[in-house]
Amino acid sequence: MEKVYDLAIAGGGPGGVGAGIYASRKKLKTVLITDGFGGQSAVSPEIQNWVGTISISGQELSKNLENHLREYADDSIQIKDAERVETITQNDEKLFEIKTNKETYISKTVLVTTGSHRRKLTAKNADKLEHRGITYCATCDGPLFSNKDVIVVGGGNAGFETASQLLAYAKSVTLLDKNEKPKADEITVKKVLSNPNMKLISNAKITEILGDKFVTGLIYEDAKTGEVIELKTDGIFAEIGAQPTTGFVADLVDLNDYGSIPVDPKTQKTSKEGIWAAGDCTDGLYHQNNIAVGDAIKALEDIYLYLNTK
């Protein structure tokens, strides 16, 4: 008979690992499936807001998460660290079948902690200079650009909120918006632009990122005039949206218009009985490593009650 797990955790970021550690301590037979530990933060050069650690690189954090999980795994946790969940279905026995790129696992419950992936800049050289001056997290990397001239790309609320954060550190912030008028709330736009160190450039289509080993500037085209303009900068913060990694569960749970999984904030339950979700893949208002851990542990506590009281 095929082995049936109590819990399958999809994702090896801070949320998934946190839930895995708690699952082990509660002796739940668990399989944790991930194609890499650490989540989006794995590529951050320095993280200064991981509670309890003053400063740590993304690689160090990823390794610490993996080591912590393996230390407590014992016989309870099976770690599948080179696999990617492709589909989740439910069989006639109401058990979940988790199919990966390598095999299929059967579980009574599922916790989705697969996070999201950032929409990337597509300008020339953007791929070569990613994490070498191009970053996607002001909260993580903002302090590293203290007293620097930086650029924010994106005219939505996230872009202006990022600019607001950066103004606390940077010498100047220039926001490039591809549209004529920002999509952010007017009150937010007005407040951020009132800072004398803040500048907005509209109709800006970025065509190339400049720099050898590190970003030194960019080139954009004015969508109205066709003028090609070069800007010098010490760093680029891209806020052009993120896509939740939820496609593999789309046929089982409700998703909102953004592809995020709506959850009960008290328990992290999804619309489907037996499936919970936590972290950046959910419709939670704020997405941070520390929040993902707390929400995933909250889900784990509820999963434990579900398995032992139903």
N, C-alpha and C positions, 0 to 999 in steps of 0.2 A: 504494500500500500504506500502511495506517495506521501511524503512527509507533509504535515500540515502545521504551519507556524501560527502562533498566536497573533503576531504582528509583522507586517512588512513595512519598512520605512524606505521611502524613495527619496534619496538625496543625502549628500554627505557634507553639507555646510554646517554652520554652528547649530542650527535648529535640529537637523537630523542627528547629529552626534550627541547633542544634549539629550534628546529623547532616547537615543540608544543606550546611553549611560544609565539613565533612570530605568529603562526597560530591563537592563541586566540586573540592576539591584533589586528589582521586583521579580526576577526570575521568569520573565516572559520569554517564551521561545520566539526569537526575533530574527528576521533576515534584513540586513541593511544593504541597500543596493545603491551604488554611486559610481560615477565615472571619474571621480576625483574629490578629494577632501578640501574644505575651506570655502567653497562657494565663490562668489565674485571677488571676495577680498583676497583670494589666493595670489592675485597679481599685484596687490598694492605694495609699494615700496616701504611704506611705514604706516602703521595704524596706531593712533593715539587715544582712541576712545573705547578700547576693549577693557571692560571693567576689571580692575585688579592688576593690570599691566600698563605701565607708563608708556611704553613704546615697543612695538613688535612689527616685524615685517609680515606680509601676507603669507610668505612661504613658511615662516616659523609658526605662525598661527595654525596653518593647515597641518603641519607636522604635529604640533601639540594636541590638536583635536584628535587626529588619528591615534596618537600614542595613548591618550586618555581613554579613548574608546576600547582599544585593544587591551589595555591593562585591566579593564573591568569586564571584558567580553565573556570570559570563562566558557562554559558550555551553552550559555543562553543565547549568545549573539553570533550569528553567522554573517561575516562581512564579505560582501561581494563588491570589491573595490575597482573593478575594471569593467563594469557593466552599466548599461543604460536601459532604463525602463522604456519599452516601446508601446505597450498597451496593457490596460487592466480591464478585465471582464469579470462577470459574476456567473458562476455555474448553477446548476439546478439545486445544489445543496446549500446555496447561499454563501458559498466560499468564494474568495477572490482569487483569480488566476492572474498573476503578474508575469507578463512575458517580457523578457529582456532580449538584447541582441545575441544572447548566448543560450539561455534556457528559460524554463517556466517554473514559478514558485506558487504554492497554494497557501493562502493565509485567511484567518478569520477576520482580521481587521487590517486597515491600511492607514498610514500617516504619510501625507504628501508634503515634502519639504524641499521641493526642487527649485525654489526661488524663481528668478527671472533672469533674462539676458538683455543687456543694454543694446539699443539700436546704435550701431556704430557710424561714425563719420565715414563717408565714402570718397572724400577728396583724395587727390593724388598724395601718396606718402603717408596717409593717415594710419595705415596698417603697420608701417615700419616704425612709426613714432608713438604708437600706443603704449602707455605707461612710461613714456620717455618725454613727458611734458603734456601728453594728452591723457586726461583722467576723466572718470565718470562718477566721482564721489567727492563732493566738496566737504562733507562731514569728515570723511577719512583723510583726505589729502590737503584740504585748505590751509592748515597751519604750515605746511611745507613751503608755501608760496608767500610767506610773510615778507612785506615790503617789496613785493614784485608787481609787475604789470601783467595782468592776466586777462584772458578773453573767455566769455561764456557764450556758448552757442545754443540758441533755443529761446523762443519768445513766449513760451507758456508760463504757467505759474511756477513750475519747477525751475525754469531758467532764472526767473526773477528772484525766487527764494534762494537759489544758489548764489546769485550775485550779491544778495543781501548778506549772506553768510561770509562771503569772501571779502566784503568791504571791511570786515573786522580785522582782517589780516593784511590784505593786499594794499599796495600803494595806489593802484588804480584798477578799475574793472570796466571793460568794454563788452557790451552784450551785442551779439550779432543775431539779427532776426531775418529770416528769409522772406517774411511777409511785410506788407506795407504798415500794418498795425499789429502790435502784440496781441496774442490771444489771452494773456494773463488778465486777471481782474484789474480794472482801472485803478482802484484804490491802491493795489499792490504796486502797479507800475509807477504811479505818481509818487508814492512814498520812497521807492528805491531810487528813482531818478532824481529825487531831491538832494541826494548826497552829491557833493561837489566832485567826488572822485569817481563818479559813475557816468558812463556815456552809452547811448543807444545808437546803433547803426541799423537801419531798416533796409529791406530789399537786398540783403547781402547773401549771395550764393557763393559758398566757399568752394574753390576749385583746387587749391593745393596747400599742403602744410609744408612749411620750410624748416630746415634743420638737418644736421648730420646725425650726431649721437643724441641730441636733445632738441626740442622745439625752440626755434628762434623767431618764428613768425608765420604768417599765412597770407595767401592771396585770395581775394574774393572779387566777384563781378557784381556790379550794381545792376540789379534786374531791370531797372527802369531806364537807365542811361547807357548801359553796356560798358561803362568805364571799369577798367581793371585796376584794383588798388591793392597795395601791399601794406600789411600792418606788422610791426614788430611786437613780440610778446614773449613772456617767460613761461607761459603755460596756458593750456586750453582746457576748459571744463565743458564737456558735452552733455547737454540736457535735452536730448531730442527724443526722449521716450524710452520705455523699457517694455519688453514683451514677456509676460509670465510664461514659465515653462510648464504648461498644463495640457498640452494637446493630447497626451497619452491617456488622460482621464476624462476627456470632454464628453464621451458618450455615457458616462456614469453620474457625474455631478453637474450641478448648474454652474455656469460661468457667467460673469457679467459682460458688458459690452467691451471691456478691455482684455478679456480672457482670464481675469483673475477669478479665484474661487471664493464666493461669499461664504463666510463662516459665522457661527454663533460666537461672539467675543468672549462669552463665559466659559465655553468648553472647546472651541475650535472645531465643532462638528460641521460637516458639510450638509448638503441637501440629501445625500445618500447615507442611509444607515450603515454603519460599519466603516465609514471613511472620514478621517479628520485631515485637516491641513493647517500649516503654520508657516510663517515667514513671508518672503516677498511674493510667493505664488498666490497669496490670499488678498482679499479686499481690505485688509487692515489699513488704517489711516497712515501709519508710519512704518517705514521699513528700515531696520537697522539690525546688525548682528545680535546685539544684546536683546532686542525685542524678539527676534526670531527664536532665540534660545528659550526665553520665558514662555512664549506662546506654545512652543513645541513641548515643553515640559508640562504645561497646563493640559495640552491635548493628551499626553501620555498618562497623566493622572486620571483623566476621564476614560481613556481606553482601558486602563486597569480595572476601574469600577465596572465598566461595560462588560468586560470579559468574566468578571467574578461575581456579578450580581444578576445577570440576565437569566 
